Amino acid sequence: ISDRSSYKSKYLTSKAISEFVEAAKQFNIPEDIQFTDGLLAMIDQLKLLRDAFLDYIDALLFSGQPFTHVVTDLLENLFNSFVNDRNRQGNQYYKGEAYDFFLWELFISITAFCIYHDKFSELREIISHTYFLLDSWGSNVVPHNFSRFLTYCETIEGKCKPLCHEPRLITLQGEMLILRERKPILTK
């Protein structure tokens, strides 16, 4: 029974990661508005998915299941599936930046979650994990550390920031992360 439960647990965890990746790929930039507004709208929509994942890892953390394995597998799967999402035309060309922002926000949120719950050994595993990620062309798997999830989003910083409420911000990406903070994760 123990082996069967373990197998079922692994299967359900793998299925949850797969479903999460597929759900993320369903988001699109609206075609009927300016691409900069569409990019920000898609990022706003992805917040719902981020929150759903944080709820999932909250339950997972206290269930005794392999928390860090799930988190690292999810980050690898998301990154690799987004790199392979090459069918982008029109406003969908900018989808990559929404995904880049989403991955970094998810990583920051997971880090904050671990700190908030005093799960420092789990955080150390996530940070020191070697992620096997596809290169920009999606043809080769290359080992990376967590810093690969941080990407400078040229459209957000170069096109959206000058049009935002405070164009002199150092970084619009950083401002967006702060404004989208999921309470009480970063602040106790």
C-alpha positions in Angstrom: 0.0 0.0 0.0 2.9 2.4 0.7 4.3 1.9 -2.8 0.9 2.4 -4.3 0.3 5.6 -2.4 3.7 6.9 -3.3 3.0 6.1 -7.0 -0.4 7.8 -6.8 1.1 10.8 -5.1 3.8 11.2 -7.8 1.2 10.7 -10.6 -1.1 13.4 -9.1 1.8 15.8 -8.5 3.0 15.3 -12.1 -0.6 15.8 -13.4 -1.0 19.0 -11.3 2.2 20.4 -12.8 1.0 19.5 -16.3 -2.4 21.1 -15.8 -0.8 24.2 -14.4 1.6 24.5 -17.4 -1.3 24.0 -19.8 -3.5 26.5 -18.0 -0.6 29.1 -18.2 -0.3 28.5 -22.0 -4.0 29.4 -22.4 -3.5 33.0 -21.6 -3.3 35.4 -24.5 -2.7 39.1 -25.1 -6.0 40.7 -26.3 -5.8 41.5 -30.0 -8.2 44.4 -30.0 -6.1 46.8 -27.9 -2.6 48.3 -28.1 0.1 45.6 -27.6 1.5 47.4 -24.5 -1.9 47.5 -22.8 -2.5 43.9 -23.9 0.8 42.8 -22.4 -0.1 44.4 -19.1 -3.6 42.9 -19.3 -2.2 39.4 -19.8 0.2 39.9 -16.8 -2.8 40.9 -14.7 -4.7 37.8 -15.8 -1.7 35.6 -14.9 -2.0 36.8 -11.3 -4.9 34.5 -10.8 -2.8 31.5 -11.8 0.1 32.6 -9.6 -2.3 32.8 -6.6 -3.7 29.4 -7.4 -0.2 27.9 -7.4 0.6 29.6 -4.1 -2.5 28.1 -2.6 -1.4 24.7 -4.0 2.1 24.9 -2.5 0.7 26.2 0.8 -1.3 22.9 1.0 1.7 20.9 -0.3 4.2 22.3 2.2 2.2 21.0 5.1 1.2 17.7 3.5 4.5 16.0 3.8 4.8 15.7 0.0 8.1 16.6 -1.8 7.7 20.4 -1.8 11.0 21.4 -3.5 10.7 18.7 -6.1 7.3 20.0 -7.2 8.5 23.6 -7.2 11.6 23.0 -9.2 9.8 20.7 -11.7 7.1 23.3 -12.2 9.6 26.1 -12.9 11.5 23.9 -15.4 8.3 22.8 -17.1 7.0 26.3 -17.4 10.2 27.7 -18.7 10.6 24.9 -21.3 7.0 25.0 -22.5 7.1 28.8 -22.8 10.4 28.7 -24.9 8.7 26.2 -27.2 5.6 28.4 -27.6 6.7 29.8 -30.9 3.4 30.2 -32.6 3.2 34.0 -31.9 1.9 36.5 -34.4 0.5 40.0 -33.9 0.1 40.9 -30.3 1.0 37.3 -29.3 4.6 38.0 -30.2 4.7 39.8 -26.8 3.4 36.8 -24.9 7.0 35.8 -24.1 7.5 38.9 -22.0 4.3 38.2 -20.0 5.6 34.6 -19.4 9.1 36.0 -18.5 7.5 38.3 -15.9 5.3 35.5 -14.7 8.2 33.1 -14.1 10.2 35.7 -12.2 7.1 36.7 -10.2 6.4 33.1 -9.4 10.0 32.6 -8.3 10.0 35.7 -6.1 6.6 34.6 -4.6 7.9 31.1 -3.8 11.0 32.6 -2.2 8.9 34.9 -0.1 6.6 32.0 0.8 9.5 29.9 2.1 10.9 32.8 4.1 7.5 33.6 5.6 7.0 30.0 6.7 10.6 29.7 7.9 11.3 26.9 5.3 15.0 27.9 4.8 16.2 24.4 3.9 13.6 24.1 1.2 14.5 27.6 -0.1 18.2 26.6 -0.1 17.3 23.6 -2.3 15.2 25.7 -4.7 18.0 28.3 -5.0 20.8 25.8 -5.4 18.9 23.5 -7.7 20.3 23.0 -11.2 17.5 23.7 -13.6 17.7 22.0 -17.0 16.3 24.5 -19.4 15.9 24.8 -23.1 18.0 27.4 -24.9 16.4 30.3 -26.7 15.8 28.2 -29.8 14.3 25.3 -27.9 16.8 22.8 -29.3 19.3 22.2 -26.5 18.9 21.6 -22.8 21.4 23.6 -20.8 22.0 23.6 -17.0 21.2 26.9 -15.3 20.8 28.2 -11.8 17.7 30.2 -10.6 19.0 33.5 -12.1 17.9 32.3 -15.5 14.3 33.1 -14.5 15.1 36.8 -14.2 14.7 38.4 -17.6 14.8 42.1 -18.6 11.4 42.7 -20.2 12.2 45.2 -22.9 8.6 46.0 -23.8 7.6 46.6 -20.2 10.6 48.8 -19.4 11.1 50.5 -22.8 7.5 50.9 -24.0 5.1 50.5 -21.1 7.2 52.4 -18.4 7.3 55.8 -20.3 3.5 55.6 -20.6 2.8 54.6 -17.0 1.7 56.8 -14.1 5.3 57.3 -13.0 7.7 57.1 -16.0 10.7 57.9 -13.9 10.6 54.6 -12.0 13.9 52.7 -11.9 12.0 49.6 -13.0 8.3 49.1 -13.9 8.8 45.3 -13.4 9.8 45.9 -9.8 7.0 48.3 -9.2 4.5 45.8 -10.7 5.9 43.0 -8.4 5.5 45.2 -5.3 1.9 46.2 -6.2 0.9 42.6 -6.9 2.3 41.3 -3.6 0.2 38.5 -2.2 -0.4 39.3 1.4 0.7 38.3 4.0 3.5 36.4 2.2 6.1 39.2 2.0 5.1 41.1 5.1 4.2 39.5 8.4 
